[in-house]
Amino acid sequence: MSSSAPARGRRGRRAPEGPRASFRQLFPFLLEHKGTLVVVGVLSILGAGATLVQPLLVGQVITRVQQSVPLGALVWLLVGFVVLSSLISGYQHYLLQRTGTAVVYSSRRRLIARILRLPISEFDARRTGDLVSRVGTDTTLLYAVLTQGLADAVGNALILVGAIIAMAFIDPLLLGLIVLVLGASIATVGILSTRIRTASAAQQAKVGELASGVERAVGSIRTIRAAGATEREVATVTGAATEAYDAGVRIARVSALIVPVAGIALQVSLLVVLGVGGFRVASGAIDVASLVTFVIFLFLLVQPLASAIGAITSVNQALGALGRIQEVLDLPLEEDDDRPGPTAGPTDAAAIEFRDVRFRYPDHVVKAREAAAKEARSVLAQAHLDRAADETTAEVSDDAHEVLRGVSFTVPRGSRVALVGPSGAGKSTVLSLIERFYDPTAGAILVDGVDARQLPREALRARFGYVEQDAPTLAGTIADNLRLASPDATDADCARVLRAVNLGDVLERSPLGVDAPVGEDGVMLSGGERQRLAIARALLAAPPVLLLDESTSSLDGVNEQRMREAIDAVATGRTLLVIAHRLSTVVDSDLIVVLEHGRVAGQGTHSELVASVPLYRELAKHQLLV
């Protein structure tokens, strides 16, 4: 594959720290469950009422006992309110747990739908593991928003206000002292909470880096083992885990300052009430029943405050995670006009035409590649591969400039055209532009005589069967892979295309036939078989144009010849644009376009290019074709 293509998103990029979210950004997630939240709010009001009545009933019980008055049904009324508030609390807890789970589910659904529709440039600029972390770890933290203090804020607020009003009636002086103590604790928590949110966002970014490192190492485990690089990879991934741990410790330090605040506030408040309140009882300002009632209201006052203080860490962590989630949700989708574009141009138009096309990768992709190269250079330098490190840096430096520089060529309908040239010439970038993974910086690409930018992407891509050099094999069955672009294909259709690309023996390995599993990343198939499976997938869709990027690079001589025969068989009535390093596979093409440093060095038939283009002649000599 041409080195002009950007490095994969899973290699070497540092996970960007997302912006911190605000409570306002939580509203879209909460409004999806507004019906349940209304019920929770009503239960909170009822529960608050049942809770606030209890201290008053306790005071009445004490007064009657002091006055030797029969309690009557007062005790049973108190027990009834205790049971009622407990039942309301239990059902409210269930609703909050269920709604919290639903919020996590809906956020994951939105993230998945967004990620899979992002422009290709975003995948080229981001690490795969970091995106996976946002779907998994970050969304899980949203659970705390509903289950740890936010959704039942209505009930807590009512208890807080009700307790303050009742305490004001019992003894304003005692209440004033309590407000001073609790006010100081609340101010302290408010200052520390901003630090938690910042530290949480940093921690989630580090977790994303860790996920990316694990994904990269596990995905390349055979290469790592064969290169004797296991210990270096362990050190690298462990380093990412250490950074995530350090970020978590920073959160723990701040939390350690917050948690005692609630305990200190409660202890000091209780001591103040007992000390000053006892003096007030002795002086006759209030009676014992009023003091006991005041103490119970104090606990009711402190309980929602303590709950809120304890929830600050969890909620701020959730807001830090929400910032990373929102960052992805705010990314633009792959643009496509809703307006219907022209479906076809002149009947005699070329299948594909490049007109003075220039292309440079977007700045954020270039910066990501530079960061990846810097990290790769560090790893190579540690392994004392200084020359490879220098070549890595030089390659990225070249890619920072234009990849295609005024490329023009034509692919007539029904013809077979080959793109050849050294690595880094821009061959794979040509196919990426045809598929509109990117749009040209300048110039135009015509498909059937129509500017590709005027065609809806889905309609445009339906015209092509695109086979990447390293086309992935999806975990699942052979049929799952084949039906990716042809979901209605029958088992007979799948078997037919498999035999067409010399994969008939794969069907005979298992009694399951096309339903045989291929393993993770196609590990149960050889490299050549995975490549032929990708070609079979493209053939099954029967597109008018096939785009093949190094489609025979992993095949031996026998299978390469059979593959050429299969392609020859399906090429009738179709247009082929083929990238190849092996000139032997394209010498009989109708047209060969030679690319060098992003420019067309020459085009023509094999014999014409051998006579007129020094670069092509040199390539042909190295492959013993001259």
Disulfide bonds with the S-S distance in Angstrom:
none
